[in-house]
Structures are given as structure tokens and as C-alpha cells.
Amino acid sequence: MSLIGDWSYPTTVRFGAGRIQELGDACTSVGINKPLLVTDKILANLPITEKVLGLLEKAGLGRSLFAEVNPNPTDTNLEAGIYTFKKSGHDGIVALGGGSALDLGKLIAFMANQTSPVWDFEDVGDNWTRANAALIPPIVAVPTTAGTGSEVGRAAVIINSKDQVKKIIFHPKVLPSIVICDPELTVGMPPDITVGTGMDAFTHCLEAFSSPFYHPMSQGIALEGMRLVTQHLPRVVQDANNIESRAHMMSAAAMGAVAFQKGLGAVHAISHPVGVLYNTHHGMTNAVVIPPVLELNKRAIEGSISKAAAYLGIKGGFDGFYNFVVEFRRTLGVPDKLRELGVGRDHVEQMTEMALADPSGHGNPIPLNRDNVMGLFEACI
């Protein structure tokens, strides 16, 4: 075994119920005097956005909003956001929402003052070194879902609208300077979004735990993240006002994003092209895809998953864990197959090529090839 790894851990996190009240102080402490609030189209019309704008205004920071954020953000959204940012002379970003708003907010800050196209900074090799880090303004992230963990991530996902491919853009300074994790902000999520985002956090932890790369810190975080989701996601679904369980879910989401520094796998490689072509919810898509990927990877992860099962209080080793995941999904209302999300077989060839090109697949315990990826799509659909 080669005990070599490149490790990085999160930023400053202000965690706890009610801490959204500290937003103004968080901005000024990192040098933001004129923030642009970035959120998605749906959230923009909800009371939480008005509350956040009011907090910024009260702190003397203005109340500027950009909400042209698609559920799967595109380069067109990014261009519009950069235009708004520069036109009004903003000096920082407050990103409010789920993974889509957080990712786009981070990318607006990242790209606002760069001279190269965003695709030059795709997470391949050392592309990130091409950026002028000194020109990246600070970011404050305020998650309103417990899923992607984008608030503690150094990357963001965006669709190339020309090629219809999701790309991962990476830079260390894309990591927000301060995160405000206030579980009270997640109370208003619709049940299906609570489930989808929660299963996204579980998938991040599971794929990181299963990845063959060496990163023992992420391994431990992934295992505890899975425990938090299996214990607290059902409680949140049953009682939307359970702030304690919502706090644990926010922790699990951040833990998943930290953990997948160790790697992701076939679940994400399959889900990304599905999301691009069918505009499905990323977390819910992940949840549907998990069982067939577990079956594919069984011979490589049976031992480690058996240990995880024991820690989670699941009997029966790998098979017990597999059966638990299937039943866990069912009780939460997760569809069994992608066809229930509107996905057909008409693009299987194209999605197979897209999945094989997706960098997430490099962390899969069983190497991906055309045959097994096409088999996964058939099993999932």
C-alpha cells in the first residue's frame, strides 16, 4: 500500500440554530462591504431570501440579489451572474441555497476577474494554477439544504451548454471564507427535497468510504456521516421541525463533501449525465443508482462494507448492508428505477460515453468500462 495523499480540510464554520443573524458580521470580517446575494429562482421568492437581504441591509451592506440559477447551473447562468457582479461593483458573494446556488455563487466569485474561460480551470491535473488567485473575492456560504456539502468544497459543478456535459471546476479559493450552517434554514424544504438532498449526503459518504484511495481521515468521516444520515434523515422526514436532527443532517452533508476528497465513484458518474439530459434532481438520482453500483463493486468492497455495517448496527455483512439501503430508500419514498424519474433508454449510448468521461468514475473500486457502465444504466433504468 502506498501511504501518500494530498489532504485539505474545511474552512471556518459558524454552526447552530439562529446563527444566520451573524451574516453581516461574517461578511465584514472577511472584507466584504458590497455583497451580491446569489440564490436560485425558487428560493428567491421565499421569506428566507427576504430575511437574508434584510440582514445584509441592516448591516449596511446593501441588498443586491441575483437569482438566475437553474437546478443544474449552466455557463449561461454564470455569464449573467458575472455581468451583474461587475456591473454593480460588488466585492464578494453571499451564496444562499442548495448545491446549485452555492456552486454558481462560488463560480461567480471565482470567474469575475479572470481573463480565461471557465473551462480552462476544469478539475484536471494542475489546471487550477492557471487562475489568478489574488483576484478572487471572498465568499460566504449559507446552505439551506443538507445534501451537497458545497459550502465546504473547493470545487463547483457547471454544465457546458454547448456540449451538454457537467464539468467540475476546482480552485482552493473557491472554498468559502466563512460558512453559516443554521439548521433552522432547512425547515421549509419540501419532503422530496429533504429526502433527495439527504440521500446525496449519504451517497457522498458511501462512495468516499468505498473509494480505493488512501485517506484515513476521510474514511472515518465518511463512516460517521453515514451513521448520521441513517439515524436522522428518517426523523427529519417524519418531523420537519426536528431542529436537532436537521443539525445532524447539516453536519452529515458537510462531512460527505469533506470525505469525498478520497474519491467518488460510479454512482456520480452515472448520475451526472442523467441530470444533464433529463434534468433530474441530483441527490434523488444518486439514491436510485446506489444498489446496482453496490452490486457491481461487491467483490472489491465486501470486506470494508461489512465493517461499516457493523458500525452502523446492521447485521449480515455486505448483503445486510445492501438490503438495508434498499429498504431505507423504500421507506423514504425513493423511486426504485430511473424510469420513474422520466429517464428512458433513448440516450443510453450517449450517457455511457459521458459516464466514462466523468472524472468521478476514477474513484470507483471496480474500473469502469463500456460494458459494465452500459450494464449499470440498463439495471438503473
C-alpha positions in Angstrom: 0.0 0.0 0.0 1.2 3.5 -0.9 0.6 5.8 2.1 0.6 9.0 0.1 -2.2 11.6 -0.2 -2.9 15.3 -0.7 -5.2 16.4 2.0 -7.2 19.6 2.7 -9.9 20.3 5.3 -12.7 22.8 5.6 -13.0 26.4 6.4 -14.5 28.5 9.2 -18.0 27.2 10.0 -20.4 29.0 12.3 -22.7 26.2 13.2 -26.0 26.3 15.1 -29.6 27.4 15.2 -30.1 31.1 14.8 -26.7 31.9 13.6 -27.9 33.4 10.3 -28.2 36.6 12.5 -24.3 36.7 12.3 -24.4 37.1 8.5 -23.4 40.8 8.5 -20.5 40.2 10.8 -19.4 37.3 8.7 -19.3 39.4 5.6 -17.4 42.3 7.1 -14.9 40.0 8.9 -13.7 38.8 5.5 -13.7 42.2 3.9 -17.0 42.1 2.0 -18.7 45.5 2.0 -20.9 45.2 -1.0 -22.0 41.6 -1.4 -24.1 40.1 -4.2 -26.6 37.6 -2.8 -26.8 34.6 -5.1 -29.7 32.1 -4.8 -31.9 30.0 -7.0 -35.2 31.0 -8.7 -37.5 29.3 -6.3 -35.7 30.4 -3.1 -35.7 34.0 -4.3 -39.4 34.2 -3.8 -39.5 32.7 -0.3 -39.3 34.5 3.0 -35.8 33.3 3.9 -34.4 35.3 1.0 -36.1 38.5 2.1 -34.8 37.8 5.6 -31.3 37.5 4.4 -31.5 40.6 2.3 -32.8 42.4 5.4 -29.9 41.2 7.5 -27.5 42.5 4.9 -29.2 45.8 4.6 -29.3 46.2 8.4 -25.6 45.7 8.5 -25.1 48.4 5.9 -24.1 46.0 3.1 -27.0 46.8 0.6 -29.5 44.3 -0.7 -28.4 43.1 -4.2 -29.8 39.8 -5.5 -29.0 37.5 -8.4 -31.3 34.5 -8.8 -30.9 33.3 -12.4 -29.7 29.9 -11.2 -31.1 26.7 -12.8 -31.4 23.5 -10.8 -28.4 22.3 -12.8 -26.4 25.5 -13.3 -25.1 26.4 -16.7 -22.4 28.6 -18.2 -25.2 30.9 -19.3 -26.2 31.4 -15.7 -22.5 32.0 -14.8 -22.1 34.7 -17.5 -25.2 36.5 -16.3 -24.0 36.4 -12.7 -20.6 37.7 -13.6 -22.2 40.6 -15.5 -24.4 41.5 -12.5 -21.4 41.2 -10.1 -19.1 43.5 -12.2 -21.8 46.0 -13.3 -22.7 46.9 -9.7 -19.2 46.9 -8.3 -19.6 44.1 -5.8 -16.7 42.9 -3.8 -17.9 39.5 -2.5 -20.5 36.8 -2.7 -23.1 35.5 -0.3 -24.3 32.2 -1.7 -27.6 31.1 -0.3 -29.4 27.8 -1.0 -28.7 24.2 -2.1 -25.9 22.9 -4.1 -26.9 24.7 -7.3 -26.9 28.2 -5.8 -23.8 27.6 -3.7 -21.9 26.2 -6.7 -22.9 29.1 -9.0 -22.2 31.7 -6.3 -18.7 30.3 -5.8 -18.0 30.3 -9.6 -19.2 33.9 -10.0 -16.7 34.9 -7.4 -14.0 32.7 -9.0 -14.5 33.9 -12.5 -15.5 37.6 -12.0 -11.9 38.8 -12.6 -10.3 36.0 -14.5 -9.4 36.5 -18.2 -9.5 32.9 -19.3 -12.7 30.9 -20.0 -14.0 28.8 -17.1 -13.3 25.5 -18.9 -9.6 26.3 -18.6 -9.9 25.5 -14.9 -11.6 22.1 -15.1 -10.5 19.8 -12.3 -7.9 18.0 -14.4 -4.2 17.9 -13.4 -3.0 21.3 -12.2 -5.4 23.4 -14.3 -6.3 25.4 -11.2 -2.8 27.0 -11.1 -3.8 29.0 -14.3 -6.1 31.2 -12.2 -5.0 34.5 -10.7 -5.9 33.7 -7.0 -5.3 37.3 -5.9 -8.3 38.4 -8.0 -10.8 36.0 -6.3 -13.2 37.9 -3.9 -14.3 36.3 -0.7 -17.3 34.1 -0.4 -19.7 33.5 2.5 -21.9 30.4 2.1 -25.3 29.8 3.7 -26.7 26.4 2.9 -30.4 25.9 3.1 -30.4 22.2 2.4 -28.5 19.3 4.0 -27.1 17.4 1.0 -24.3 18.5 -1.3 -21.9 20.0 1.2 -20.8 22.5 -1.4 -20.4 25.0 1.4 -17.2 23.3 2.4 -16.0 22.3 -1.0 -13.2 23.7 -3.2 -15.0 22.8 -6.4 -18.2 23.5 -8.2 -20.2 21.7 -10.9 -21.5 23.5 -14.0 -23.0 22.4 -17.4 -21.2 23.3 -20.6 -24.4 24.3 -22.5 -22.7 23.7 -25.9 -21.5 20.2 -25.2 -24.2 19.3 -22.6 -21.6 18.0 -20.2 -21.2 18.6 -16.5 -17.8 19.9 -15.6 -16.1 20.2 -12.3 -14.2 23.4 -11.7 -11.6 23.4 -8.9 -9.6 26.0 -7.1 -8.6 26.2 -3.4 -10.0 29.8 -3.1 -13.4 28.6 -4.3 -13.7 27.3 -0.7 -15.9 29.8 1.1 -14.2 32.0 3.7 -17.0 31.5 6.2 -19.9 29.2 6.3 -23.1 29.8 8.3 -24.8 26.4 9.0 -28.1 27.3 10.6 -30.4 24.2 10.7 -33.5 26.4 11.1 -33.0 27.5 7.4 -33.7 23.9 6.3 -37.1 23.6 7.9 -39.1 24.8 4.9 -37.7 22.3 2.5 -40.4 20.1 0.7 -40.2 16.5 1.8 -38.9 15.2 -1.6 -36.0 17.8 -1.4 -35.3 16.8 2.1 -35.0 13.1 1.0 -33.1 13.9 -2.2 -30.5 16.1 -0.5 -30.2 13.7 2.4 -29.5 10.8 0.1 -26.9 12.9 -1.7 -25.1 13.3 1.6 -25.3 9.5 2.2 -24.0 8.8 -1.3 -21.0 11.1 -0.8 -20.1 9.3 2.4 -20.7 5.8 0.9 -18.7 6.4 -2.3 -15.9 8.1 -0.3 -15.8 5.2 2.1 -15.7 2.7 -0.8 -13.0 4.5 -2.8 -9.7 2.6 -3.0 -7.6 5.7 -2.5 -5.7 6.2 0.8 -7.2 8.8 3.0 -7.9 7.5 6.5 -9.2 10.8 7.9 -11.9 11.0 5.1 -12.6 7.3 5.7 -13.5 7.9 9.3 -15.6 11.0 8.5 -17.4 9.1 5.7 -18.4 6.3 8.1 -19.7 8.6 10.8 -21.5 10.7 8.1 -23.4 7.5 7.0 -24.4 6.9 10.6 -25.8 10.4 11.0 -27.9 10.1 7.8 -29.3 6.7 8.6 -30.3 7.8 12.0 -31.5 11.3 11.4 -32.9 11.5 7.8 -36.0 9.4 8.7 -36.6 11.6 11.8 -36.5 14.8 9.7 -38.9 13.3 7.2 -41.2 12.3 10.0 -41.0 15.6 11.8 -39.9 18.6 9.6 -39.4 20.7 12.8 -36.9 18.4 14.4 -34.1 21.0 14.6 -31.7 18.6 16.4 -31.9 16.0 13.6 -31.7 18.8 11.0 -28.5 19.9 12.6 -27.1 16.4 12.4 -28.1 16.3 8.7 -26.3 19.5 8.0 -23.2 18.1 9.7 -23.5 14.9 7.6 -23.7 17.0 4.4 -20.5 18.8 5.2 -18.9 15.6 6.3 -19.8 14.0 2.9 -18.2 16.8 1.0 -15.0 16.6 3.1 -14.9 12.9 2.8 -15.1 12.7 -1.0 -11.7 14.2 -1.2 -10.9 10.5 -1.0 -12.9 9.9 -4.2 -16.3 9.3 -5.6 -17.4 6.6 -8.0 -19.8 5.1 -10.4 -22.9 6.5 -8.7 -21.9 10.0 -9.5 -20.5 9.0 -13.0 -24.0 7.6 -13.8 -26.0 10.4 -12.2 -24.2 13.3 -13.9 -25.2 12.5 -17.5 -28.7 11.6 -16.3 -29.0 15.0 -14.7 -27.7 16.8 -17.8 -30.0 15.1 -20.3 -33.1 14.6 -18.1 -32.8 17.5 -15.6 -33.4 15.1 -12.6 -32.6 16.0 -9.0 -29.0 15.0 -8.4 -29.5 13.6 -4.9 -32.6 11.6 -5.8 -30.8 10.3 -8.9 -27.9 9.1 -6.8 -30.3 7.4 -4.4 -31.8 5.4 -7.3 -28.4 4.4 -8.7 -26.8 3.1 -5.4 -28.0 -0.6 -5.4 -26.8 -1.6 -8.9 -23.4 0.1 -8.1 -23.1 -1.8 -4.9 -23.7 -5.0 -6.8 -21.0 -4.1 -9.3 -18.5 -3.2 -6.6 -19.3 -6.1 -4.3 -16.1 -8.2 -4.8 -13.9 -5.1 -4.2 -15.7 -3.7 -1.1 -17.4 -6.6 0.6 -14.9 -6.6 3.5 -14.9 -2.8 4.1 -18.7 -2.6 3.8 -19.1 -5.4 6.2 -17.1 -3.4 8.8 -19.2 -0.3 8.0 -22.4 -2.4 8.5 -21.2 -3.5 11.9 -20.5 0.1 13.0 -24.0 1.2 11.7 -25.7 -1.6 13.7 -26.6 -3.5 10.5 -26.4 -7.3 10.7 -25.5 -9.6 7.8 -22.3 -8.0 6.4 -22.4 -6.7 2.8 -25.7 -8.4 2.0 -27.2 -7.0 5.1 -26.0 -3.5 4.2 -27.3 -3.9 0.7 -30.7 -4.9 1.9 -30.7 -2.1 4.4 -30.0 0.5 1.7 -32.8 -0.9 -0.5 -35.3 -0.8 2.4 -34.1 2.6 3.6 -34.7 4.1 0.2 -38.2 2.5 0.0 -39.3 3.9 3.4 -38.2 7.4 2.3 -40.2 7.2 -0.9 -37.2 7.0 -3.2 -38.1 5.5 -6.7 -36.7 2.1 -7.4 -35.7 2.8 -11.0 -34.7 5.8 -13.1 -37.7 5.4 -15.4 -39.8 6.7 -12.5 -37.9 9.9 -12.8 -38.7 10.1 -16.5 -35.4 8.6 -17.8 -35.7 6.4 -20.9 -33.3 4.1 -22.8 -33.1 6.5 -25.8 -29.8 8.1 -24.6 -28.1 5.1 -23.0 -25.2 5.0 -25.6 -24.6 8.8 -25.1 -24.9 8.6 -21.3 -22.4 5.7 -21.3 -19.8 7.7 -23.1 -20.5 10.7 -20.8 -20.1 8.5 -17.7 -16.9 7.0 -18.9 -15.5 10.5 -19.4 -16.7 11.7 -16.0 -13.8 12.2 -13.5 -16.0 10.9 -10.6 -15.6 7.4 -12.1 -11.9 7.3 -11.4 -12.6 6.6 -7.7 -14.8 3.6 -8.3 -13.4 0.4 -6.7 -14.1 -1.6 -9.9 -12.6 0.0 -13.0 -15.3 1.3 -15.3 -15.6 0.2 -18.9 -18.2 0.4 -21.7 -19.7 -2.9 -20.8 -20.2 -2.5 -17.1 -21.3 1.1 -17.4 -23.9 0.2 -20.0 -25.0 -2.6 -17.7 -25.4 -0.1 -14.9 -27.6 2.1 -17.0 -29.8 -0.9 -18.0 -30.1 -2.0 -14.4 -30.9 1.5 -13.1 -33.4 2.4 -15.8 
